[in-house]
Amino acid sequence: MKIKNSARSPRILHADDEPMICLSVGRALRQLGYTVMSVNDGEKAWEALNTECFDLLITDNEMPNLRGEELVLKIREHELDLPIIVASSQLEFFLTPDNEGLQIAKVLKKPFFLHELVAAVQFALQDWGMLNCSQSQ
């Protein structure tokens, strides 16, 4: 299922330090019509979020330089209105009741099936209304 033709495809930032995951996730989402930028650590993700516009972040938790949980906290502290999907084998931080305010769109436990990720992406973009890049252009 491809996304509907629009003036611009949704832009997704994917942060994961595992090259094969970046490759397979990026390939699958691009085939569906999304624009995907992959980075291999949280610090690079934070830099990208401060220089480019994205409609969605997909992040791992266990990454060098800036862990996924630290990245999410920074995003929320700076009040970036961005849907976030956490796809990681280490999810405890995101599942505690104290962290419900982080507004995580979806949490996926690694390993996950690509169809689960695609469903999470579609849900997150639909639920948040793609407020970031799509409506600003």
N, CA, C and O of each residue as an XYZ file, in Angstrom:
548
protein
N       0.846     -1.172      0.000
C       0.000      0.000      0.000
C       0.897      1.243      0.000
O       1.690      1.447      0.918
N       0.760      2.054     -1.026
C       1.525      3.300     -1.097
C       0.707      4.428     -0.503
O      -0.522      4.364     -0.447
N       1.413      5.472     -0.055
C       0.704      6.634      0.456
C       0.070      7.370     -0.711
O       0.515      7.247     -1.852
N      -0.968      8.133     -0.418
C      -1.640      8.902     -1.452
C      -0.701      9.961     -1.994
O       0.141     10.500     -1.276
N      -0.862     10.247     -3.278
C      -0.064     11.316     -3.873
C      -0.439     12.628     -3.208
O      -1.619     12.939     -3.050
N       0.549     13.377     -2.829
C       0.326     14.692     -2.241
C       1.428     15.598     -2.746
O       2.323     15.160     -3.469
N       1.362     16.854     -2.366
C       2.379     17.801     -2.809
C       3.757     17.376     -2.322
O       4.761     17.653     -2.978
N       3.810     16.711     -1.186
C       5.089     16.305     -0.617
C       4.865     15.062      0.230
O       3.892     14.975      0.979
N       5.759     14.119      0.106
C       5.622     12.910      0.926
C       6.071     13.215      2.353
O       6.945     14.057      2.562
N       5.480     12.538      3.333
C       5.894     12.744      4.721
C       7.380     12.454      4.911
O       7.914     11.489      4.364
N       8.034     13.301      5.693
C       9.467     13.164      5.977
C       9.641     12.466      7.325
O       9.103     12.899      8.344
N      10.401     11.385      7.302
C      10.633     10.575      8.502
C      12.116     10.582      8.824
O      12.953     10.351      7.951
N      12.436     10.850     10.087
C      13.798     10.725     10.588
C      13.883      9.408     11.341
O      13.093      9.154     12.250
N      14.841      8.570     10.965
C      15.016      7.262     11.595
C      16.390      7.216     12.258
O      17.413      7.350     11.586
N      16.410      7.026     13.575
C      17.662      6.969     14.336
C      17.867      5.570     14.893
O      17.101      5.102     15.736
N      18.908      4.914     14.411
C      19.233      3.565     14.883
C      20.695      3.301     14.559
O      21.151      3.610     13.458
N      21.433      2.733     15.503
C      22.865      2.492     15.282
C      23.146      1.160     14.598
O      24.310      0.831     14.365
N      22.126      0.393     14.274
C      22.306     -0.880     13.585
C      22.106     -0.674     12.078
O      20.982     -0.437     11.634
N      23.187     -0.763     11.286
C      23.100     -0.469      9.852
C      22.059     -1.290      9.097
O      21.384     -0.757      8.217
N      21.916     -2.559      9.417
C      20.948     -3.390      8.688
C      19.512     -2.960      8.973
O      18.655     -3.034      8.092
N      19.250     -2.518     10.185
C      17.906     -2.032     10.506
C      17.632     -0.733      9.755
O      16.550     -0.548      9.199
N      18.625      0.172      9.741
C      18.462      1.420      8.982
C      18.186      1.123      7.515
O      17.310      1.734      6.903
N      18.922      0.201      6.967
C      18.765     -0.148      5.561
C      17.381     -0.725      5.278
O      16.707     -0.282      4.347
N      16.955     -1.695      6.059
C      15.672     -2.345      5.780
C      14.480     -1.428      6.063
O      13.516     -1.413      5.297
N      14.541     -0.673      7.146
C      13.450      0.252      7.458
C      13.380      1.351      6.399
O      12.302      1.662      5.893
N      14.518      1.930      6.069
C      14.540      2.981      5.058
C      14.007      2.504      3.721
O      13.198      3.181      3.086
N      14.461      1.340      3.299
C      14.018      0.780      2.015
C      12.506      0.542      2.024
O      11.816      0.911      1.073
N      11.998     -0.064      3.074
C      10.563     -0.376      3.142
C       9.713      0.899      3.119
O       8.707      0.964      2.412
N      10.115      1.899      3.885
C       9.326      3.128      3.947
C       9.428      3.936      2.652
O       8.452      4.556      2.230
N      10.588      3.932      2.029
C      10.736      4.631      0.742
C       9.873      3.980     -0.335
O       9.293      4.672     -1.172
N       9.788      2.645     -0.313
C       8.951      1.945     -1.296
C       7.485      2.329     -1.141
O       6.712      2.247     -2.095
N       7.109      2.745      0.054
C       5.726      3.168      0.298
C       5.520      4.650     -0.008
O       4.401      5.153      0.089
N       6.585      5.346     -0.375
C       6.451      6.737     -0.777
C       6.883      7.761      0.251
O       6.739      8.963      0.024
N       7.409      7.308      1.376
C       7.887      8.242      2.390
C       9.301      8.706      2.052
O      10.047      8.005      1.368
N       9.656      9.879      2.532
C      11.025     10.376      2.438
C      11.685     10.058      3.773
O      11.180     10.457      4.822
N      12.810      9.343      3.747
C      13.438      8.868      4.980
C      14.888      9.338      5.054
O      15.647      9.211      4.093
N      15.255      9.880      6.209
C      16.648     10.193      6.509
C      17.048      9.314      7.686
O      16.366      9.297      8.710
N      18.141      8.590      7.544
C      18.619      7.714      8.618
C      19.891      8.282      9.227
O      20.777      8.764      8.522
N      19.963      8.214     10.552
C      21.168      8.607     11.283
C      21.486      7.487     12.266
O      20.609      6.706     12.634
N      22.766      7.414     12.693
C      23.169      6.267     13.512
C      23.379      6.583     14.989
O      23.897      5.742     15.724
N      22.994      7.766     15.438
C      23.017      8.025     16.882
C      22.070      9.171     17.226
O      21.630      9.919     16.354
N      21.775      9.287     18.490
C      20.812     10.274     18.956
C      21.274     11.703     18.778
O      20.455     12.587     18.522
N      22.562     11.951     18.907
C      23.078     13.311     18.738
C      22.875     13.782     17.295
O      22.502     14.932     17.064
N      23.121     12.899     16.329
C      22.894     13.253     14.929
C      21.402     13.472     14.661
O      21.026     14.326     13.857
N      20.570     12.704     15.333
C      19.126     12.895     15.198
C      18.727     14.278     15.723
O      17.944     14.984     15.088
N      19.264     14.658     16.872
C      18.949     15.964     17.451
C      19.405     17.087     16.517
O      18.684     18.066     16.318
N      20.600     16.942     15.949
C      21.106     17.947     15.000
C      20.185     18.046     13.784
O      19.876     19.146     13.326
N      19.752     16.906     13.268
C      18.866     16.905     12.101
C      17.532     17.570     12.427
O      16.994     18.316     11.610
N      16.998     17.304     13.610
C      15.729     17.908     14.011
C      15.834     19.422     14.146
O      14.834     20.131     14.029
N      17.040     19.916     14.390
C      17.239     21.354     14.541
C      17.586     22.056     13.232
O      17.638     23.285     13.179
N      17.822     21.281     12.178
C      18.179     21.898     10.897
C      17.203     21.576      9.771
O      17.191     22.258      8.746
N      16.391     20.547      9.954
C      15.453     20.141      8.912
C      14.088     19.888      9.525
O      13.948     19.761     10.742
N      13.087     19.818      8.664
C      11.718     19.588      9.105
C      11.341     18.117      8.879
O      11.541     17.572      7.793
N      10.798     17.494      9.913
C      10.353     16.103      9.817
C       8.934     15.989     10.348
O       8.516     16.741     11.229
N       8.203     15.032      9.791
C       6.836     14.761     10.220
C       6.773     13.671     11.276
O       5.756     13.524     11.954
N       7.862     12.895     11.427
C       7.865     11.753     12.330
C       9.294     11.369     12.670
O      10.192     11.454     11.832
N       9.492     10.944     13.911
C      10.765     10.368     14.343
C      10.532      8.920     14.733
O       9.607      8.607     15.481
N      11.379      8.040     14.218
C      11.436      6.648     14.667
C      12.805      6.497     15.303
O      13.820      6.744     14.652
N      12.849      6.091     16.576
C      14.137      5.998     17.248
C      14.305      4.708     18.024
O      13.360      4.161     18.592
N      15.537      4.245     18.025
C      15.979      3.168     18.902
C      16.264      3.805     20.256
O      16.318      5.031     20.357
N      16.443      3.013     21.280
C      16.811      3.561     22.583
C      18.307      3.435     22.833
O      18.945      4.398     23.259
N      18.868      2.274     22.576
C      20.284      2.025     22.840
C      21.126      2.511     21.675
O      21.346      1.782     20.707
N      21.602      3.760     21.774
C      22.434      4.345     20.718
C      23.581      5.112     21.361
O      23.485      5.535     22.513
N      24.659      5.289     20.617
C      25.785      6.069     21.149
C      25.466      7.574     21.171
O      24.569      8.047     20.474
N      26.213      8.291     21.975
C      26.202      9.749     22.082
C      24.956     10.331     22.741
O      25.079     11.212     23.592
N      23.788      9.881     22.385
C      22.545     10.352     22.994
C      21.535      9.223     22.858
O      21.095      8.897     21.755
N      21.175      8.635     23.984
C      20.222      7.520     23.972
C      18.848      8.005     23.497
O      18.538      9.194     23.552
N      18.048      7.065     23.037
C      16.707      7.399     22.579
C      15.881      8.103     23.640
O      15.174      9.066     23.342
N      15.965      7.630     24.875
C      15.182      8.271     25.942
C      15.648      9.712     26.177
O      14.829     10.589     26.451
N      16.948      9.958     26.072
C      17.467     11.320     26.224
C      17.010     12.202     25.058
O      16.677     13.372     25.248
N      16.999     11.635     23.865
C      16.536     12.351     22.682
C      15.067     12.742     22.835
O      14.693     13.885     22.575
N      14.248     11.799     23.252
C      12.818     12.071     23.431
C      12.606     13.153     24.488
O      11.792     14.056     24.296
N      13.333     13.067     25.602
C      13.214     14.094     26.637
C      13.593     15.471     26.103
O      12.921     16.458     26.402
N      14.661     15.543     25.318
C      15.076     16.821     24.723
C      14.000     17.367     23.795
O      13.696     18.560     23.821
N      13.433     16.504     22.987
C      12.386     16.919     22.051
C      11.204     17.503     22.810
O      10.682     18.555     22.442
N      10.787     16.829     23.856
C       9.625     17.299     24.619
C       9.963     18.545     25.442
O       9.117     19.426     25.591
N      11.185     18.634     25.979
C      11.593     19.833     26.726
C      11.601     21.061     25.827
O      11.299     22.165     26.281
N      11.943     20.877     24.560
C      11.967     21.984     23.611
C      10.623     22.153     22.892
O      10.497     22.944     21.957
N       9.639     21.404     23.344
C       8.252     21.502     22.869
C       8.121     21.323     21.354
O       7.329     22.004     20.702
N       8.909     20.399     20.812
C       8.756     20.066     19.396
C       7.518     19.184     19.250
O       7.413     18.134     19.885
N       6.602     19.613     18.424
C       5.354     18.884     18.206
C       5.588     17.852     17.117
O       5.321     18.092     15.940
N       6.088     16.706     17.532
C       6.520     15.685     16.595
C       6.088     14.319     17.098
O       6.389     13.965     18.238
N       5.386     13.539     16.271
C       5.074     12.180     16.706
C       6.358     11.346     16.746
O       7.247     11.500     15.908
N       6.428     10.468     17.735
C       7.619      9.638     17.934
C       7.202      8.186     18.056
O       6.272      7.847     18.787
N       7.910      7.335     17.323
C       7.779      5.889     17.469
C       9.097      5.400     18.048
O      10.164      5.705     17.516
N       9.026      4.652     19.125
C      10.218      4.042     19.703
C      10.207      2.578     19.293
O       9.261      1.847     19.585
N      11.273      2.156     18.610
C      11.415      0.770     18.173
C      12.729      0.263     18.745
O      13.799      0.566     18.218
N      12.649     -0.509     19.824
C      13.859     -0.886     20.558
C      13.642     -2.173     21.334
O      12.510     -2.576     21.600
N      14.738     -2.802     21.687
C      14.637     -3.961     22.578
C      14.607     -3.504     24.038
O      14.252     -4.284     24.921
N      14.975     -2.256     24.298
C      14.991     -1.683     25.648
C      13.891     -0.635     25.759
O      14.100      0.527     25.411
N      12.713     -1.046     26.246
C      11.547     -0.164     26.266
C      11.080      0.242     27.653
O      10.133      1.018     27.781
N      11.722     -0.265     28.686
C      11.231     -0.060     30.044
C      10.960      1.411     30.351
O       9.923      1.745     30.925
N      11.882      2.286     29.976
C      11.745      3.712     30.242
C      10.450      4.260     29.662
O       9.781      5.078     30.294
N      10.095      3.818     28.472
C       8.942      4.362     27.767
C       7.622      3.757     28.230
O       6.558      4.294     27.922
N       7.673      2.662     28.956
C       6.458      1.979     29.382
C       6.060      2.285     30.827
O       5.019      1.816     31.288
N       6.861      3.055     31.538
C       6.521      3.376     32.922
C       5.452      4.464     32.959
O       5.467      5.377     32.134
N       4.527      4.372     33.909
C       3.463      5.383     34.015
C       3.989      6.809     34.171
O       3.340      7.757     33.730
N       5.151      6.967     34.790
C       5.721      8.304     34.974
C       6.051      8.986     33.655
O       6.163     10.211     33.608
N       6.209      8.224     32.592
C       6.627      8.785     31.313
C       5.513      8.864     30.275
O       5.780      9.037     29.086
N       4.276      8.739     30.717
C       3.154      8.852     29.785
C       3.099     10.243     29.153
O       2.600     10.392     28.038
N       3.595     11.246     29.838
C       3.589     12.607     29.329
C       4.519     12.830     28.152
O       4.487     13.895     27.537
N       5.343     11.852     27.828
C       6.246     11.983     26.684
C       5.503     11.882     25.355
O       6.060     12.189     24.301
N       4.264     11.458     25.409
C       3.412     11.375     24.221
C       4.056     10.572     23.092
O       4.214     11.063     21.975
N       4.417      9.353     23.398
C       4.959      8.449     22.387
C       3.785      7.907     21.580
O       2.833      7.371     22.148
N       3.851      8.046     20.259
C       2.749      7.592     19.406
C       2.619      6.074     19.438
O       1.516      5.541     19.565
N       3.752      5.381     19.322
C       3.767      3.913     19.337
C       5.094      3.428     19.887
O       6.125      4.084     19.741
N       5.050      2.266     20.522
C       6.242      1.598     21.024
C       6.279      0.215     20.387
O       5.325     -0.556     20.493
N       7.395     -0.089     19.722
C       7.570     -1.396     19.083
C       8.756     -2.107     19.708
O       9.838     -1.532     19.826
N       8.559     -3.338     20.104
C       9.631     -4.152     20.675
C      10.416     -4.809     19.544
O       9.838     -5.462     18.675
N      11.744     -4.632     19.562
C      12.608     -5.320     18.600
C      12.771     -6.767     19.025
O      12.856     -7.040     20.222
N      12.817     -7.685     18.106
C      12.634     -7.497     16.672
C      11.151     -7.317     16.344
O      10.281     -7.883     17.006
N      10.885     -6.531     15.323
C       9.516     -6.291     14.882
C       9.412     -6.640     13.398
O      10.414     -6.698     12.686
N       8.194     -6.865     12.955
C       7.937     -7.110     11.545
C       7.743     -5.761     10.853
O       7.230     -4.819     11.457
N       8.151     -5.671      9.594
C       8.002     -4.404      8.880
C       6.547     -3.968      8.780
O       6.267     -2.770      8.802
N       5.613     -4.913      8.668
C       4.206     -4.515      8.592
C       3.754     -3.868      9.908
O       2.859     -3.022      9.898
N       4.355     -4.250     11.030
C       4.038     -3.601     12.302
C       4.542     -2.152     12.304
O       3.861     -1.245     12.781
N       5.728     -1.960     11.770
C       6.289     -0.618     11.690
C       5.458      0.257     10.753
O       5.160      1.407     11.075
N       5.088     -0.281      9.611
C       4.287      0.486      8.654
C       2.958      0.893      9.283
O       2.524      2.034      9.121
N       2.313     -0.016      9.992
C       1.052      0.314     10.671
C       1.271      1.400     11.720
O       0.442      2.299     11.866
N       2.384      1.319     12.452
C       2.693      2.333     13.466
C       2.935      3.694     12.818
O       2.485      4.716     13.336
N       3.641      3.711     11.688
C       3.903      4.964     10.971
C       2.595      5.571     10.492
O       2.360      6.766     10.677
N       1.755      4.773      9.887
C       0.471      5.276      9.395
C      -0.375      5.815     10.542
O      -0.995      6.870     10.417
N      -0.400      5.092     11.656
C      -1.149      5.542     12.825
C      -0.600      6.863     13.354
O      -1.359      7.795     13.622
N       0.714      6.937     13.500
C       1.334      8.137     14.074
C       1.094      9.357     13.196
O       0.764     10.429     13.705
N       1.254      9.212     11.899
C       1.055     10.346     11.000
C      -0.411     10.768     10.951
O      -0.719     11.958     10.888
N      -1.294      9.803     10.979
C      -2.728     10.117     10.952
C      -3.159     10.741     12.275
O      -3.895     11.727     12.288
N      -2.703     10.171     13.379
C      -3.107     10.632     14.709
C      -2.620     12.055     14.987
O      -3.343     12.858     15.579
N      -1.401     12.363     14.561
C      -0.821     13.685     14.824
C      -1.138     14.674     13.715
O      -0.881     15.869     13.863
N      -1.691     14.195     12.607
C      -2.092     15.083     11.534
C      -0.948     15.694     10.747
O      -1.148     16.699     10.065
N       0.236     15.123     10.819
C       1.384     15.630     10.083
C       1.487     17.145     10.213
O       1.460     17.856      9.209
N       1.603     17.636     11.425
C       1.604     19.070     11.693
C       2.908     19.764     11.338
O       2.914     20.985     11.181
N       3.967     19.070     11.211
C       5.265     19.717     11.083
C       5.548     20.279      9.703
O       5.458     21.490      9.499
N       5.882     19.437      8.772
C       6.333     19.913      7.463
C       5.184     20.084      6.472
O       5.177     21.029      5.684
N       4.234     19.190      6.511
C       3.210     19.160      5.478
C       2.364     20.412      5.456
O       2.014     20.895      4.379
N       2.026     20.948      6.606
C       1.154     22.109      6.633
C       1.921     23.415      6.519
O       1.324     24.476      6.342
N       3.247     23.341      6.622
C       4.027     24.566      6.539
C       4.466     24.867      5.115
O       5.099     25.891      4.859
N       4.131     23.980      4.191
C       4.566     24.206      2.804
C       3.389     24.476      1.908
O       3.562     24.689      0.708
